[in-house]
Amino acid sequence: MSNFISAVKTFIADENGVTAIEYGLIAALIGVAVAGTAKTLGTDLSSVFSAVSTKLTAAIS
């Protein structure tokens, strides 16, 4: 029983890997922000390219 308690205390006190988890969470947050921005800008860019295409087609005709 003493070995188990000692192992649990060692596990709780061990901070190895905590930094990697933090970096993983930061990377996930950045990924969500990039995805949201890309979706918003993608819709806006699609509208801009559609308008440019319409104007170019009208200018060529």
HTML snippet that shows the backbone in 3Dmol.js (N, CA, C, O; Angstrom):
<script src="https://3Dmol.org/build/3Dmol-min.js"></script>
<div id="view" style="width:600px;height:400px;position:relative"></div>
<script>
const pdb = `
ATOM      1  N   MET A   1       0.828  -1.189   0.000  1.00  0.00           N
ATOM      2  CA  MET A   1       0.000   0.000   0.000  1.00  0.00           C
ATOM      3  C   MET A   1       0.871   1.251   0.000  1.00  0.00           C
ATOM      4  O   MET A   1       0.545   2.255  -0.633  1.00  0.00           O
ATOM      5  N   SER A   2       1.976   1.169   0.717  1.00  0.00           N
ATOM      6  CA  SER A   2       2.883   2.311   0.785  1.00  0.00           C
ATOM      7  C   SER A   2       3.478   2.618  -0.585  1.00  0.00           C
ATOM      8  O   SER A   2       3.664   3.781  -0.941  1.00  0.00           O
ATOM      9  N   ASN A   3       3.775   1.567  -1.353  1.00  0.00           N
ATOM     10  CA  ASN A   3       4.316   1.774  -2.697  1.00  0.00           C
ATOM     11  C   ASN A   3       3.295   2.452  -3.605  1.00  0.00           C
ATOM     12  O   ASN A   3       3.650   3.303  -4.421  1.00  0.00           O
ATOM     13  N   PHE A   4       2.029   2.073  -3.460  1.00  0.00           N
ATOM     14  CA  PHE A   4       0.973   2.672  -4.271  1.00  0.00           C
ATOM     15  C   PHE A   4       0.834   4.153  -3.955  1.00  0.00           C
ATOM     16  O   PHE A   4       0.756   4.975  -4.868  1.00  0.00           O
ATOM     17  N   ILE A   5       0.801   4.503  -2.675  1.00  0.00           N
ATOM     18  CA  ILE A   5       0.680   5.901  -2.263  1.00  0.00           C
ATOM     19  C   ILE A   5       1.885   6.694  -2.744  1.00  0.00           C
ATOM     20  O   ILE A   5       1.744   7.823  -3.213  1.00  0.00           O
ATOM     21  N   SER A   6       3.055   6.111  -2.630  1.00  0.00           N
ATOM     22  CA  SER A   6       4.271   6.766  -3.109  1.00  0.00           C
ATOM     23  C   SER A   6       4.211   6.993  -4.619  1.00  0.00           C
ATOM     24  O   SER A   6       4.607   8.051  -5.107  1.00  0.00           O
ATOM     25  N   ALA A   7       3.718   6.008  -5.351  1.00  0.00           N
ATOM     26  CA  ALA A   7       3.608   6.135  -6.808  1.00  0.00           C
ATOM     27  C   ALA A   7       2.611   7.222  -7.195  1.00  0.00           C
ATOM     28  O   ALA A   7       2.850   7.976  -8.138  1.00  0.00           O
ATOM     29  N   VAL A   8       1.496   7.306  -6.473  1.00  0.00           N
ATOM     30  CA  VAL A   8       0.490   8.333  -6.751  1.00  0.00           C
ATOM     31  C   VAL A   8       1.056   9.718  -6.466  1.00  0.00           C
ATOM     32  O   VAL A   8       0.849  10.643  -7.252  1.00  0.00           O
ATOM     33  N   LYS A   9       1.764   9.873  -5.357  1.00  0.00           N
ATOM     34  CA  LYS A   9       2.368  11.166  -5.026  1.00  0.00           C
ATOM     35  C   LYS A   9       3.387  11.572  -6.083  1.00  0.00           C
ATOM     36  O   LYS A   9       3.444  12.736  -6.479  1.00  0.00           O
ATOM     37  N   THR A  10       4.184  10.622  -6.535  1.00  0.00           N
ATOM     38  CA  THR A  10       5.176  10.905  -7.570  1.00  0.00           C
ATOM     39  C   THR A  10       4.489  11.305  -8.873  1.00  0.00           C
ATOM     40  O   THR A  10       4.931  12.233  -9.550  1.00  0.00           O
ATOM     41  N   PHE A  11       3.409  10.608  -9.225  1.00  0.00           N
ATOM     42  CA  PHE A  11       2.672  10.916 -10.450  1.00  0.00           C
ATOM     43  C   PHE A  11       2.074  12.318 -10.398  1.00  0.00           C
ATOM     44  O   PHE A  11       2.137  13.055 -11.382  1.00  0.00           O
ATOM     45  N   ILE A  12       1.499  12.691  -9.262  1.00  0.00           N
ATOM     46  CA  ILE A  12       0.882  14.008  -9.113  1.00  0.00           C
ATOM     47  C   ILE A  12       1.935  15.111  -9.156  1.00  0.00           C
ATOM     48  O   ILE A  12       1.695  16.171  -9.734  1.00  0.00           O
ATOM     49  N   ALA A  13       3.091  14.875  -8.555  1.00  0.00           N
ATOM     50  CA  ALA A  13       4.146  15.886  -8.509  1.00  0.00           C
ATOM     51  C   ALA A  13       4.897  16.007  -9.831  1.00  0.00           C
ATOM     52  O   ALA A  13       5.539  17.027 -10.081  1.00  0.00           O
ATOM     53  N   ASP A  14       4.826  14.982 -10.682  1.00  0.00           N
ATOM     54  CA  ASP A  14       5.561  14.977 -11.947  1.00  0.00           C
ATOM     55  C   ASP A  14       4.937  15.973 -12.922  1.00  0.00           C
ATOM     56  O   ASP A  14       3.756  15.864 -13.251  1.00  0.00           O
ATOM     57  N   GLU A  15       5.729  16.942 -13.384  1.00  0.00           N
ATOM     58  CA  GLU A  15       5.236  17.952 -14.311  1.00  0.00           C
ATOM     59  C   GLU A  15       5.798  17.765 -15.715  1.00  0.00           C
ATOM     60  O   GLU A  15       5.629  18.641 -16.563  1.00  0.00           O
ATOM     61  N   ASN A  16       6.456  16.654 -15.975  1.00  0.00           N
ATOM     62  CA  ASN A  16       6.944  16.383 -17.326  1.00  0.00           C
ATOM     63  C   ASN A  16       5.759  16.218 -18.260  1.00  0.00           C
ATOM     64  O   ASN A  16       4.795  15.528 -17.928  1.00  0.00           O
ATOM     65  N   GLY A  17       5.824  16.838 -19.411  1.00  0.00           N
ATOM     66  CA  GLY A  17       4.753  16.740 -20.389  1.00  0.00           C
ATOM     67  C   GLY A  17       3.712  17.830 -20.274  1.00  0.00           C
ATOM     68  O   GLY A  17       2.896  17.994 -21.181  1.00  0.00           O
ATOM     69  N   VAL A  18       3.717  18.578 -19.191  1.00  0.00           N
ATOM     70  CA  VAL A  18       2.728  19.638 -19.018  1.00  0.00           C
ATOM     71  C   VAL A  18       2.918  20.702 -20.086  1.00  0.00           C
ATOM     72  O   VAL A  18       1.938  21.201 -20.640  1.00  0.00           O
ATOM     73  N   THR A  19       4.151  21.056 -20.381  1.00  0.00           N
ATOM     74  CA  THR A  19       4.423  22.068 -21.394  1.00  0.00           C
ATOM     75  C   THR A  19       3.936  21.599 -22.756  1.00  0.00           C
ATOM     76  O   THR A  19       3.373  22.389 -23.515  1.00  0.00           O
ATOM     77  N   ALA A  20       4.141  20.345 -23.075  1.00  0.00           N
ATOM     78  CA  ALA A  20       3.679  19.813 -24.358  1.00  0.00           C
ATOM     79  C   ALA A  20       2.159  19.895 -24.463  1.00  0.00           C
ATOM     80  O   ALA A  20       1.624  20.214 -25.525  1.00  0.00           O
ATOM     81  N   ILE A  21       1.475  19.613 -23.381  1.00  0.00           N
ATOM     82  CA  ILE A  21       0.012  19.704 -23.382  1.00  0.00           C
ATOM     83  C   ILE A  21      -0.423  21.151 -23.586  1.00  0.00           C
ATOM     84  O   ILE A  21      -1.363  21.420 -24.333  1.00  0.00           O
ATOM     85  N   GLU A  22       0.258  22.079 -22.924  1.00  0.00           N
ATOM     86  CA  GLU A  22      -0.071  23.496 -23.088  1.00  0.00           C
ATOM     87  C   GLU A  22       0.143  23.939 -24.527  1.00  0.00           C
ATOM     88  O   GLU A  22      -0.691  24.648 -25.091  1.00  0.00           O
ATOM     89  N   TYR A  23       1.258  23.526 -25.126  1.00  0.00           N
ATOM     90  CA  TYR A  23       1.514  23.872 -26.523  1.00  0.00           C
ATOM     91  C   TYR A  23       0.461  23.249 -27.434  1.00  0.00           C
ATOM     92  O   TYR A  23       0.046  23.868 -28.414  1.00  0.00           O
ATOM     93  N   GLY A  24       0.037  22.062 -27.127  1.00  0.00           N
ATOM     94  CA  GLY A  24      -1.019  21.420 -27.910  1.00  0.00           C
ATOM     95  C   GLY A  24      -2.330  22.182 -27.834  1.00  0.00           C
ATOM     96  O   GLY A  24      -3.020  22.340 -28.841  1.00  0.00           O
ATOM     97  N   LEU A  25      -2.675  22.653 -26.643  1.00  0.00           N
ATOM     98  CA  LEU A  25      -3.904  23.434 -26.487  1.00  0.00           C
ATOM     99  C   LEU A  25      -3.817  24.761 -27.229  1.00  0.00           C
ATOM    100  O   LEU A  25      -4.789  25.193 -27.850  1.00  0.00           O
ATOM    101  N   ILE A  26      -2.656  25.407 -27.168  1.00  0.00           N
ATOM    102  CA  ILE A  26      -2.459  26.668 -27.892  1.00  0.00           C
ATOM    103  C   ILE A  26      -2.576  26.428 -29.396  1.00  0.00           C
ATOM    104  O   ILE A  26      -3.217  27.209 -30.100  1.00  0.00           O
ATOM    105  N   ALA A  27      -1.963  25.356 -29.889  1.00  0.00           N
ATOM    106  CA  ALA A  27      -2.036  25.038 -31.318  1.00  0.00           C
ATOM    107  C   ALA A  27      -3.476  24.762 -31.743  1.00  0.00           C
ATOM    108  O   ALA A  27      -3.892  25.170 -32.827  1.00  0.00           O
ATOM    109  N   ALA A  28      -4.232  24.076 -30.902  1.00  0.00           N
ATOM    110  CA  ALA A  28      -5.635  23.801 -31.214  1.00  0.00           C
ATOM    111  C   ALA A  28      -6.443  25.093 -31.268  1.00  0.00           C
ATOM    112  O   ALA A  28      -7.288  25.260 -32.147  1.00  0.00           O
ATOM    113  N   LEU A  29      -6.190  26.002 -30.340  1.00  0.00           N
ATOM    114  CA  LEU A  29      -6.886  27.286 -30.328  1.00  0.00           C
ATOM    115  C   LEU A  29      -6.560  28.092 -31.577  1.00  0.00           C
ATOM    116  O   LEU A  29      -7.447  28.698 -32.177  1.00  0.00           O
ATOM    117  N   ILE A  30      -5.291  28.101 -31.969  1.00  0.00           N
ATOM    118  CA  ILE A  30      -4.889  28.808 -33.185  1.00  0.00           C
ATOM    119  C   ILE A  30      -5.559  28.170 -34.402  1.00  0.00           C
ATOM    120  O   ILE A  30      -6.001  28.877 -35.308  1.00  0.00           O
ATOM    121  N   GLY A  31      -5.634  26.851 -34.428  1.00  0.00           N
ATOM    122  CA  GLY A  31      -6.295  26.160 -35.534  1.00  0.00           C
ATOM    123  C   GLY A  31      -7.762  26.535 -35.659  1.00  0.00           C
ATOM    124  O   GLY A  31      -8.262  26.737 -36.765  1.00  0.00           O
ATOM    125  N   VAL A  32      -8.446  26.628 -34.537  1.00  0.00           N
ATOM    126  CA  VAL A  32      -9.858  27.021 -34.557  1.00  0.00           C
ATOM    127  C   VAL A  32     -10.002  28.453 -35.067  1.00  0.00           C
ATOM    128  O   VAL A  32     -10.906  28.746 -35.849  1.00  0.00           O
ATOM    129  N   ALA A  33      -9.113  29.344 -34.627  1.00  0.00           N
ATOM    130  CA  ALA A  33      -9.161  30.736 -35.077  1.00  0.00           C
ATOM    131  C   ALA A  33      -8.897  30.835 -36.578  1.00  0.00           C
ATOM    132  O   ALA A  33      -9.576  31.583 -37.280  1.00  0.00           O
ATOM    133  N   VAL A  34      -7.916  30.086 -37.068  1.00  0.00           N
ATOM    134  CA  VAL A  34      -7.600  30.109 -38.500  1.00  0.00           C
ATOM    135  C   VAL A  34      -8.767  29.558 -39.315  1.00  0.00           C
ATOM    136  O   VAL A  34      -9.110  30.111 -40.359  1.00  0.00           O
ATOM    137  N   ALA A  35      -9.370  28.487 -38.851  1.00  0.00           N
ATOM    138  CA  ALA A  35     -10.501  27.895 -39.570  1.00  0.00           C
ATOM    139  C   ALA A  35     -11.681  28.864 -39.633  1.00  0.00           C
ATOM    140  O   ALA A  35     -12.318  29.008 -40.676  1.00  0.00           O
ATOM    141  N   GLY A  36     -11.965  29.517 -38.529  1.00  0.00           N
ATOM    142  CA  GLY A  36     -13.060  30.490 -38.512  1.00  0.00           C
ATOM    143  C   GLY A  36     -12.791  31.670 -39.419  1.00  0.00           C
ATOM    144  O   GLY A  36     -13.685  32.137 -40.126  1.00  0.00           O
ATOM    145  N   THR A  37     -11.559  32.154 -39.399  1.00  0.00           N
ATOM    146  CA  THR A  37     -11.181  33.278 -40.256  1.00  0.00           C
ATOM    147  C   THR A  37     -11.240  32.876 -41.724  1.00  0.00           C
ATOM    148  O   THR A  37     -11.731  33.638 -42.556  1.00  0.00           O
ATOM    149  N   ALA A  38     -10.747  31.692 -42.044  1.00  0.00           N
ATOM    150  CA  ALA A  38     -10.753  31.227 -43.433  1.00  0.00           C
ATOM    151  C   ALA A  38     -12.174  31.082 -43.956  1.00  0.00           C
ATOM    152  O   ALA A  38     -12.449  31.401 -45.113  1.00  0.00           O
ATOM    153  N   LYS A  39     -13.068  30.607 -43.115  1.00  0.00           N
ATOM    154  CA  LYS A  39     -14.457  30.459 -43.547  1.00  0.00           C
ATOM    155  C   LYS A  39     -15.072  31.823 -43.837  1.00  0.00           C
ATOM    156  O   LYS A  39     -15.748  31.997 -44.850  1.00  0.00           O
ATOM    157  N   THR A  40     -14.844  32.783 -42.957  1.00  0.00           N
ATOM    158  CA  THR A  40     -15.389  34.126 -43.142  1.00  0.00           C
ATOM    159  C   THR A  40     -14.785  34.797 -44.366  1.00  0.00           C
ATOM    160  O   THR A  40     -15.506  35.340 -45.203  1.00  0.00           O
ATOM    161  N   LEU A  41     -13.464  34.760 -44.468  1.00  0.00           N
ATOM    162  CA  LEU A  41     -12.802  35.393 -45.602  1.00  0.00           C
ATOM    163  C   LEU A  41     -13.095  34.656 -46.898  1.00  0.00           C
ATOM    164  O   LEU A  41     -13.174  35.281 -47.956  1.00  0.00           O
ATOM    165  N   GLY A  42     -13.257  33.363 -46.838  1.00  0.00           N
ATOM    166  CA  GLY A  42     -13.566  32.585 -48.032  1.00  0.00           C
ATOM    167  C   GLY A  42     -14.873  33.019 -48.660  1.00  0.00           C
ATOM    168  O   GLY A  42     -14.968  33.139 -49.882  1.00  0.00           O
ATOM    169  N   THR A  43     -15.869  33.253 -47.847  1.00  0.00           N
ATOM    170  CA  THR A  43     -17.159  33.723 -48.348  1.00  0.00           C
ATOM    171  C   THR A  43     -17.018  35.103 -48.963  1.00  0.00           C
ATOM    172  O   THR A  43     -17.562  35.359 -50.037  1.00  0.00           O
ATOM    173  N   ASP A  44     -16.297  35.994 -48.300  1.00  0.00           N
ATOM    174  CA  ASP A  44     -16.092  37.345 -48.816  1.00  0.00           C
ATOM    175  C   ASP A  44     -15.285  37.323 -50.104  1.00  0.00           C
ATOM    176  O   ASP A  44     -15.620  38.036 -51.050  1.00  0.00           O
ATOM    177  N   LEU A  45     -14.230  36.521 -50.161  1.00  0.00           N
ATOM    178  CA  LEU A  45     -13.410  36.438 -51.369  1.00  0.00           C
ATOM    179  C   LEU A  45     -14.199  35.851 -52.531  1.00  0.00           C
ATOM    180  O   LEU A  45     -14.020  36.267 -53.676  1.00  0.00           O
ATOM    181  N   SER A  46     -15.052  34.906 -52.252  1.00  0.00           N
ATOM    182  CA  SER A  46     -15.893  34.335 -53.299  1.00  0.00           C
ATOM    183  C   SER A  46     -16.785  35.409 -53.905  1.00  0.00           C
ATOM    184  O   SER A  46     -16.965  35.446 -55.123  1.00  0.00           O
ATOM    185  N   SER A  47     -17.337  36.270 -53.088  1.00  0.00           N
ATOM    186  CA  SER A  47     -18.181  37.362 -53.577  1.00  0.00           C
ATOM    187  C   SER A  47     -17.373  38.337 -54.422  1.00  0.00           C
ATOM    188  O   SER A  47     -17.845  38.793 -55.464  1.00  0.00           O
ATOM    189  N   VAL A  48     -16.172  38.658 -53.987  1.00  0.00           N
ATOM    190  CA  VAL A  48     -15.313  39.594 -54.721  1.00  0.00           C
ATOM    191  C   VAL A  48     -14.945  39.013 -56.082  1.00  0.00           C
ATOM    192  O   VAL A  48     -15.061  39.702 -57.096  1.00  0.00           O
ATOM    193  N   PHE A  49     -14.504  37.759 -56.119  1.00  0.00           N
ATOM    194  CA  PHE A  49     -14.122  37.146 -57.392  1.00  0.00           C
ATOM    195  C   PHE A  49     -15.325  37.005 -58.328  1.00  0.00           C
ATOM    196  O   PHE A  49     -15.182  37.132 -59.544  1.00  0.00           O
ATOM    197  N   SER A  50     -16.483  36.748 -57.777  1.00  0.00           N
ATOM    198  CA  SER A  50     -17.688  36.663 -58.591  1.00  0.00           C
ATOM    199  C   SER A  50     -18.003  38.014 -59.225  1.00  0.00           C
ATOM    200  O   SER A  50     -18.349  38.081 -60.404  1.00  0.00           O
ATOM    201  N   ALA A  51     -17.887  39.082 -58.453  1.00  0.00           N
ATOM    202  CA  ALA A  51     -18.134  40.427 -58.978  1.00  0.00           C
ATOM    203  C   ALA A  51     -17.110  40.796 -60.045  1.00  0.00           C
ATOM    204  O   ALA A  51     -17.469  41.368 -61.074  1.00  0.00           O
ATOM    205  N   VAL A  52     -15.845  40.476 -59.812  1.00  0.00           N
ATOM    206  CA  VAL A  52     -14.798  40.760 -60.796  1.00  0.00           C
ATOM    207  C   VAL A  52     -15.059  39.974 -62.078  1.00  0.00           C
ATOM    208  O   VAL A  52     -14.919  40.511 -63.177  1.00  0.00           O
ATOM    209  N   SER A  53     -15.433  38.719 -61.941  1.00  0.00           N
ATOM    210  CA  SER A  53     -15.728  37.885 -63.106  1.00  0.00           C
ATOM    211  C   SER A  53     -16.881  38.458 -63.916  1.00  0.00           C
ATOM    212  O   SER A  53     -16.826  38.491 -65.145  1.00  0.00           O
ATOM    213  N   THR A  54     -17.914  38.904 -63.236  1.00  0.00           N
ATOM    214  CA  THR A  54     -19.064  39.494 -63.921  1.00  0.00           C
ATOM    215  C   THR A  54     -18.662  40.749 -64.676  1.00  0.00           C
ATOM    216  O   THR A  54     -19.070  40.945 -65.820  1.00  0.00           O
ATOM    217  N   LYS A  55     -17.863  41.600 -64.044  1.00  0.00           N
ATOM    218  CA  LYS A  55     -17.433  42.847 -64.685  1.00  0.00           C
ATOM    219  C   LYS A  55     -16.498  42.573 -65.857  1.00  0.00           C
ATOM    220  O   LYS A  55     -16.586  43.247 -66.883  1.00  0.00           O
ATOM    221  N   LEU A  56     -15.609  41.599 -65.722  1.00  0.00           N
ATOM    222  CA  LEU A  56     -14.711  41.261 -66.824  1.00  0.00           C
ATOM    223  C   LEU A  56     -15.491  40.676 -68.000  1.00  0.00           C
ATOM    224  O   LEU A  56     -15.206  40.988 -69.157  1.00  0.00           O
ATOM    225  N   THR A  57     -16.460  39.842 -67.705  1.00  0.00           N
ATOM    226  CA  THR A  57     -17.284  39.269 -68.767  1.00  0.00           C
ATOM    227  C   THR A  57     -18.055  40.362 -69.493  1.00  0.00           C
ATOM    228  O   THR A  57     -18.167  40.334 -70.719  1.00  0.00           O
ATOM    229  N   ALA A  58     -18.586  41.322 -68.748  1.00  0.00           N
ATOM    230  CA  ALA A  58     -19.321  42.440 -69.354  1.00  0.00           C
ATOM    231  C   ALA A  58     -18.382  43.326 -70.164  1.00  0.00           C
ATOM    232  O   ALA A  58     -18.771  43.831 -71.217  1.00  0.00           O
ATOM    233  N   ALA A  59     -17.155  43.523 -69.693  1.00  0.00           N
ATOM    234  CA  ALA A  59     -16.200  44.379 -70.402  1.00  0.00           C
ATOM    235  C   ALA A  59     -15.737  43.730 -71.701  1.00  0.00           C
ATOM    236  O   ALA A  59     -15.502  44.422 -72.692  1.00  0.00           O
ATOM    237  N   ILE A  60     -15.606  42.415 -71.700  1.00  0.00           N
ATOM    238  CA  ILE A  60     -15.145  41.703 -72.894  1.00  0.00           C
ATOM    239  C   ILE A  60     -16.250  41.658 -73.952  1.00  0.00           C
ATOM    240  O   ILE A  60     -15.968  41.696 -75.150  1.00  0.00           O
ATOM    241  N   SER A  61     -17.495  41.578 -73.513  1.00  0.00           N
ATOM    242  CA  SER A  61     -18.617  41.450 -74.466  1.00  0.00           C
ATOM    243  C   SER A  61     -18.912  42.703 -75.204  1.00  0.00           C
ATOM    244  O   SER A  61     -19.825  42.733 -76.030  1.00  0.00           O
TER     245      SER A  61
END
`;
const viewer = $3Dmol.createViewer("view");
viewer.addModel(pdb, "pdb");
viewer.setStyle({}, {cartoon: {color: "spectrum"}});
viewer.zoomTo();
viewer.render();
</script>
